[in-house]
C-alpha cells in the first residue's frame, strides 16, 4: 500500500482532448429540461432585479438637477422614498429568485446522483476492475455539488450580468457617448484576457478534481485496510503517500488561486482606470458647463453599478470551468456502455434430490436433451478486457459438463483461472469465445438479471455491507420468494443453519438484527465467510457457485458446515472451487484446471491414482497448494 500515491495518480486524465466549456455544459440540458420553466422565470426575475439597480442612477440625476439644485426639500424626500422603494423591490426580487431555484436544483442534483448510481450498478465488472473507487465516489459527491452550485449561481448570473452590462452600456452611451466610450475601452483587452484565463483555469480545475479523486481513494483504502496498515507498521509510508497527494493537490489549488488572482486583478484594475478617466473628463466638462452635475452623478453611479457584473466575470468563469470539468468527469462514467440487466423471468425448475446409492458420475453425458441439461461449458475462452492484445487467453477451450443435481469440484494451482471461470457463470464477465449453457439455454441469450436469479455465488473473499446480519443474508434472494415475512424468517433460519452461522448470530447483541459494520469488520473471518455462504444458499438456487467456501473455518466448524452443505448440494447443480481434500470430497466429480484448460475430469480417487499433478496439489506439494 506504500505505492498508493503512484498507482492512483494514473487516474489523472488531464491528457484527454480538451473540449470547450460550453459544449461540455450543454450536455447537462437533459437534466435541466424538466425544470427549465421555473429556472427561466427565476432568470427573468434576476434580470429585472439587476436592471432596477440601473434605474437608481437616473433617479439620482433627477434629484441632483431638480430638487437639490432648486433647494426643494419636498422633492428630495420624494426622491429618497422612491430610491428606498427601488432598493426594497430589488431585494425582494433577488429573494424570490433564490426561492424559485432552490427546490428544482436540489431535484436536479438528486436525479443526477441517482442516474449515476443506477449506471454504476449496470456497468460490467471489468469497468470496476479498472476504476479506483475513490474516483467514482468523488464524481458522485464533490463533482455533483460543484454542478449544483453552478446551476444556482454562475449559470444564472452569467446571463443576468451579461444583460446588465449590455443595458448599462446603452444607458452610458445615451447619457454621454464620449464618456461612455472611455468606460468601454477596456472591453476588448478584457475579452482576450478571459479567453486565455478560461483555457488555463479549465486544465487546472480538471487536474484538481482528479487529484481529489485520488485522495479519496487513498483515504478509503486506508480506512478499510487499517488493520493491515497497523499490523505491518505501514502507517508512516501511508502517511507519506497521503502527504504527497495532499501536497500535489495543494500545489494545483495554489495555481488556481494565482490564476484567479491574476484575472480578478485585471478585471478590477482596468475598469477602475476607465472610471477614473471618465471622472476626470466629466469633471472638466462640468466645470466648462458642457455637462450638468446630475448627469455626471448618474453616469458615475451607473458605472459603479456595473462594477460587480464586470468584476464577477472572472469568478463566474472560474466556477463555470470547474463545472465543465465536473461535467466531463461525470459523463466519462455515464458514457461507458452498460450491460443489459433485465429480461423476462424464467419459471423456477426444481431439481429432485439424489437418492442414496444413485450414480453421480457416468462415462457419457447421456442422449437427447440430457446432454444440454445442467451447466455446460463448450470451447470457452476468456481474456480480460485490459489484457495486452498479444497475450494468450487466461482460459482456453474449456469444455465441461456438470449434470443436473451434480456437484463438480474445480481444482488447480494458484493463478490457473479458477475464480475467473466461476465468474463467467453469473455473467460477471462474458467469455471471449465459446458457449456456456444453463439447462440447455445459451447463457449469452439470458439477461443478467435472469442469470443471477438462477445462479448464486459465494466468493472466497466474503463481502458484507453496513446492514444487519439478516439483511446481508437475505440479499441472496429470499426476499423475492412468496410467503411474506414468515417465509423469509424460515429461509433465514435454514440458511444460517446450513452455514453453521445460527449460533454466533444468535449470540450477537441484537441477534440477526445486529449491524455487522462496514465490510463486516466487527466479525471474524470465519463468521464473515459463513454469512456469505448463508447468503448463497438462502434463495435455493438452481445453480450454486462456491469459491473455496470453507477456507476460513476451523476444523470443527468445517466438518459441521460440510455435513449441512451436502444437503443443499443434493438439490442443486454446483461448481465448487476447492483447495483441500475435505472440500473436494463434497463433490461427485473433480475437474483439474491447468494451463488455462481442463486437463482431467474424474472422481477424487481416480485422479489421485491416475494424475500426478492432481495428486501433488492434494498432497500439498504442487504449486499453489495450501
N, C-alpha and C positions, 0 to 999 in steps of 0.2 A: 504493500500500500504506500510505500515511500515514493513510488513513482507516479502517484496520482496526478501531480501537477503536470507531468509530461503527457500522460495519456489524455487527460481531459482537455488540454489545450488544443488537441487535434480537432476539437469541435468549433474552433474559431473559423467562421465561414465568411470572413471579410473578403476572401478572394473570389466570391461569387460575382457574376456580372452585375454591374450597377444599373438599376432602373430608376427612373425619375420618381420623386416622392409622390407626385400627383398620380402617376399611373399605379403605384402601389396602393395609395389610399383609396383609389376608385374601386378596388376590389372589395372594399367594405360595404359597398352600396346595397347588396342583398340583405345585409343585417340592418341597415338604416331604413330601407324602403318601408317596412311596416309602420315606422313612427315618423315618416317624412312630413306628414301634415302638421303634427304638433311641433316638430323642430322648425318647420317653415314659419309657423305663427310666432314661435319664440324668436326667430331671426328678425322678423318684421318688427316685433316689439323692441328688440335691442337696437335696431336701426333707428326707430322712432325716438327712443330714449337718447341715443347718441346725437341725433340731429337737433334735439331740444337744446343740447349744450351749445349748439352753434347759433341759436336764437338769442341767447343771453347777451352776446356782444352787440347785437342790433338794438336791444333794449338799453344797454349802456350808452350807445351812441345817442339815442333819443334823450336819455337822462342828461348827458353832458351838454348837448347842443340845445336842449329845451329847458326843462325846469332848473337845472343848475346854472346855465347861462342867464336865465331870466330871474333867478333868485326866487323860485316858486316852491315853497315848502310842500304845498299840497301835491303838486306834480311829483316831487321827489318821493313822498310817501307812497303815492300810487305806483311809481316805478319800482320802489322797493318791494311792495306787495306782489307785483307781477313777477319780479325775479324770484321771490320766495315760492310762489306757485309753480313756476317753471322747475325750480330745484326739487320740490316735492313730487311733481309729475315724473321727473327723470328717475328719482329714487324708487318710486312705485313701479315704474315700467321695468327697471332692472330687477327688482324683486320678483315681478311677475315672470320675467324671462327665466329666472332661476327655478321657480316653481314649475314652469312648463317643461323644463328639460330634465329635472331630477328623476322622475319615475321612468320615463321611456328609456333614458340612457342606462339606468340600472338594469332594466329589462334587456337591453341590447347586450350588455356585458354578460348577464346570466345566460342568454341564448348562445353567445359565442363560446362561453366556457362549457356549456352542456354539449354543444356541437363538437367541440374539440375532444371532450371526454368520450363521447359516443364513437368518434372516428378512431381514437386511440384503441378502443376495445375491438374495432373491426380490422385494424391493421395486422398484417401477418407477424408471426413471431420473429421472422428474420429482421423485420424493421426494429423491433425492440432489442434484438441482439446487437444492432449497430449503434443505437442512440443511447447516450447516458440518461439516466432517469432525471438527473438534475436539470438537464437542458429541457426536457419535456415539462418538468414542474415549473420552471421559470416562464415558459411560454403560456402556461395555464394560469399563472398568478401575476407576476410582475408585468409581463407584456400586455395582458388584458387590462390591468389597472392603468397603464400608460394610454391605452386606446380610449378608455372611458374618460380620462382627463382630456384627451384630445377632442372627443365629441363635445364635452361640456364647455371647453374654453377656446382653444385655438381654432377649431373648425368654425365656430360661431363668429369669433372676433376677427378672423381674417376677412370675412365678408363685411362685418359691421365696420371695422376700422377702414377697410378699403372704400366703402361708401362714404364714410365720414370724411376721409381725406379728399375724395372727389368733390363732395358738396362744399367742403370748406375751401378748396382751391377756387371753385367758381365764385363763392362769396368774396374771397380776397381779390380776385381779378375784377369783379364788378365794383367793389368799393374803390380800389385804386390799382389799375392794372400795372403801373410801373413798380409799385411796391410789391405787388403780387409776384411779378417775375423775379424780383430779388429773393423772395422767400422760396420760390420753386426751383431756384438754381441748383440746389443740392440733389434734386430728384435723380438725375442721370447717374452721378457717381454712386449714390446710394444703391441704385438698382444693380450696378456692376459688383459692388461690394457684397450685396445679398446673394448674388449668384455664386461668387467664389465661396462665401461662407457656407451656403447650403450644401455644396459638394463635399467640403472638408468635414463639416459637422455631421453629415449623414454617415460617413465612414466611421467617424469616432463613436457615434451613437450605436452603430451596429456592433462594433468591437466591444463596447462596454456591456451591451446586453448579452453577448456571447460569453463574456467573462463572468457575468453574474450567474449564468447557467453553469459554468464550470465550477464556480464557488459553491453553488447549491449542491452539485454532485458530491463535492468533497465533504461538505457538512453532513449530507445524508449518509454517505458511506461511513463516515467516522462515527456517527451515532449508531448505525446498525451494527458496525463492527467494533464497538467499544471494547468488547471482551477480548477480541484478538489483539487490539492495539495495546490494552493494558497487560494482557497475558504475555506478549512478546516484548514489552517495554518499548513500543514504537511511538509513544506519544510525542517524543521530540521530533522525529522525522515527519510525522503527520502535521505537527505544528509548523514545521519548516515549510512543508508543501503548501499548507494553508496560507502562511505568511507570504510566500512567493506569489500566489494567486491574488492575495489581497493587495500587495504592492503593485502588481500589474494593473489591477482594476483602479487603484488609486492614481496611478500614472495616467491612465486613459481619462479618468474623470477630471484630473487637473488639466489635461489637454483640452477637454471640452470646455472647462471653465475659462481657459485662456482664449479660446475662440469666441466664446460668448462675451467675454470682457472686451475683446477687440471690436467685435461688431457693435456691441452696445455703446462703447465709447464713440465710435464713428457715427452711429445713429443719433447720439446726443449732441456731439460737438458740431457737426455740420449744420443741423437746423438752428442750433443756438447762434452760430456765427451769422446765419441768414437773418435770424430775428434781430440780432444786434445791428446788422447792416440796414435792415428795414427801419429800425427805430431811429437811427441817425438820419437817414434820408427823410423819414416822416417828420422828425422834429425840425429839420431845416425847412421843409415845405410849410409846416405850421407857422414857423417864425416869419416866413415870407408871405404868409396869408394865402397860400395856394391850397391849403388843406385845413379843414376845421379840426379842432381838438377832439370833438366827439368821434369824427371819422378815424382819427389816429388811435384813439382808445379802443374803438370797435375793431379796428384792423389788428392791433396787437393782441386784443382779447381773443379774437378768432385764431390768431397764430398760436397763442398759448393753449387754447382749447384743442389744437391739433397736435400738441406735443406728445400726449400719451399715445394716440394712434400711431404716430411716427416712431416714437421710442420703442413701442412694444413690438414692432415688426421683427426685430432680431430675436426677441424672446419667443414670439409665436412661431417663427421659422424653426427655431431650435426644437420646440415641442413637436412641431409637425414632422421634422426629420426623425425624431425619436419614435413618433407614432408610425412613420413609414417603415422604419427598421423593425419595429414590433410587428407590423402587418406582414412584412416579408417573412419574419421568423414564424409567425402563426401559420401562414399559408405554405411554408416549407413542409409542415406536418400535414396540413389539410390536402395538399396536392399529392401526397403519397397514395398510390392506388390501394384501396381497401379490398378486402375479400368478402364475398357474399356469405353471410352467416345464416340467413333464414331460408326456409323451404318448407314444403308440405310435410307434415308428420307421418311417420311410418307406424302402423299398428304394432304394438308390442308382441313379440313371439317368445313364448316361454320355452326353455329347453328342459326337457324332462331329466330328473336326476339319474345318474348312473346307478345301476343296481349292483349289488355285491357280486363279484365274480365276473361281471360283464367285461368283455375285451375292450381295451382302450387304445391299442395300437395294432394296426394290421399292416400287412405288406403293401396293400394298394389302397387307393382312396375310394374305391367303390365305383359303381357305374351310374350313368344317368345324372340326374340333378344333384346327387350326393357329392359329386366331385366339386361342385361350386359352393356347397354349404360350408358354414364356419368362416374362418379367417384365412384368406388365400393371398399369398404374395407371388406374383408371376413376373419374373425378369425385372425386378425392381432395382433401380439405380438412383443414387442421390448424391448431389454435390451442393454444398452450402452456397447461397447466392453471392456472398462476398469472397468466395474462394477464387484464386487465380484461374483464368480460363484454361491454362495448360496443365493444371493439376489434375491428378486422377480422381475419379469419384470416391467418396468415402465408402459408399455401398455399391456393389456391382453384382448384377444378375442374381438378386435374392429371389429364390424360388422356394416356397414353403407353404404347406397346407396344415392348418390347425383345425381339426374336425369339430363339429358341434359338440359342446359339452366336454371337450378335451382341454387339458392344461399342458402347455408347452413351455419348458424352461429354455431360456436363451442364455448361453454361456460363451464367454470369450475374454480375451485379455483386455486390459485397460486400453482404451482408445480404439477398440475394434469396431465401434459404431453401434453398440447395443442400445444405448439410450436414444440415439438418433433413429434407429429402426422403430423403436416403440413410439416415438413422437410422430411417425407417419400415420399411425392408425387413427388417432383423433384429429388428424389433419392440422396439427400444429405446423407441419411442413407438408408440402406435396412432393411426391417423387419426381425426379427429373426424367425418368424413363420407367417403363413397365406399368404394371397394374396391380392394385390392391382391391379385393372384393370382400364384402361382408354379406354372408348368406346369399351369394350369387349376384349381388349388386355392386357394380363398379363404384368404388369409393369416390372417384372423381365426379360422378354424377349425383352424389348425395351432398346436400348442403351441409355446411359445417355445423349448423345448429342440430340438424338431424343426426349427423355422425356422432356428435358429442352427447346426444341423448341416448345413443346406443352403446357408447364406449365410456367406461370410467377408468380413471388413471390415478395411480399413487406414485409420485416421483420419489427418487432417492433422497433428495433434499426437500423435506416437508415444508410447505409454505402455509402459515396460518395468518389470519387477519385480525385486526383490532376489533374483535367481536367476542361474543360468548362462545364457550366450548360447543354448545348445541348449535349455534348459528354456523360455526365453522364446519361441523359435521353435515348439517342439513344442506349445505351448498352442493352436496353430491347428488341431489335430485329428489330427496324425499318430499320436499315442499311441493313438488308438482304432482304427487300421487294423490288419488282421490281418498276421501275419508276424513279430511279436516285435521284439526289439531290432535285428536286422539290417535289417528293413524300415524301422524308424524312422530308422536311420542313413542309409539310402539316400534317404528322403524329406527328411531334414535337409540332406544334401549338395545334392540337387536344388533345394530352396527357397533355400538360400544362394547357389547359382549363379545362379538366376533374378534374385535381388535384388542380384547382384554384391557379396555380403557375404562370400563364401568367402575372399577374400584377406585382408581385415582381421581376420576371425575367426580364421583360421589363425595370424595374427601375434600374437594375444593371448598372454599368458604361459602359459596352460594351454589354448589353443585354444578349442574350443566349450564346454569345461568351466570357463571363466573366469567368475567372478562379475562381473556388469556394474554392480553397485551400485544403490542406491535410485534409481528413475526413470532408470536408465541414464546418470547424470550423468558417469560415467567415460568415456563415448563422445562423439563429436562428434554434431552434429545430423543430419548425413547418415548416419552409421553407425546411429544410432537409427532413422532412417526406413527404412533398408534392412532392419534386423532386423524391423521391424514389417511391411514388405512381404513378407518371407520367411514370417512367421507367417501372413499372409493366404493365401498360395498353397500352404503345405505340405500342407494337407488335401485338395487337388484339389477345391475346392468346385464345386457345380453353379452357384452364383450368386456373383459376386465384386463387392464394392462398394469402390471405391478413392476416397478423398477427397484429391485433389491429391497423389498418392503420390510425386512426384518433385521437390517444391518445394525441398527442402534439399540437392539433389545438384548437384555441379559439372557443367559441360557434358560433359566426357569420360565421367564415370560415368553421367550421364543417358542418353547415347547407348547405352552398353553395356546398361543396365537396360532401355531401351526395346526393344532387339533381343531380349533374352531374354524380356521380358514379352509380346511378340507371340505367342510360342509358347504361353504359358499362356492368353492371351485367346482363342486359337483353339479351346480346348477347354471354354470356359465361357461363360455369359451374364453380361455385365459392365456395370456402370454406373460411369463414371469421372468424378468432378468434376475439371474442367480449367480452368486459367487461362492456359496458354501454348499457342501453336500446336503445339509439339513434342509435348505430351501429347494434344492434340485429334487429331493425325494417327494416334494409336493406334486410334482409333475408326472404326467403319464409318459411323455417323451421329452427328449432333450435335443436342441439344435445347437451345434457348435459354430460360432461365427468367427472366422479367421480370414485376415487379409481382405475384408470387405465382402466376403462370400460365405455362404453356408457350406462349411466343409464336411459336416457329417450330421446325420439325424438318426436317433435311436433311443433306446431306453438307457437309463443311467448305467446299468450293469453292462449292457452291450458296449457302450462307448468306453467304459473303464477297461474292458477287456481288449477292444479292438483298436482304440485310437490313442496313441501315446500323448498327443497334445492335450486331449481332454483329461487323461489320467494325470498329467503333470499339473494342470490347472486345479484339479480337485485335491491333489496331494499338497498343494501349496508351493510346488517347485516351479510352476510356469510363470511367465511374465505377467505381472499384474495380478497374480493370485493374492488373496487376502488371508 
